[in-house]
């Protein structure tokens, strides 16, 4: 298991296609300090 960071600029909750797209576009804008949280496995439909 990966350790959670203690600080971040952006926290995104959920792992669907829209959330993944938002995370992608934020990184395209230059944000590199973001965390995406998903209840289960990314894109597994649990949210």
PyMOL commands that set and color helices and strands:
alter all, ss='L'
color gray80, all
select helices_A, chain A and resi 17-28
alter helices_A, ss='H'
color red, helices_A
select strands_A, chain A and resi 10-13+34-37
alter strands_A, ss='S'
color yellow, strands_A
deselect
rebuild
show_as cartoon
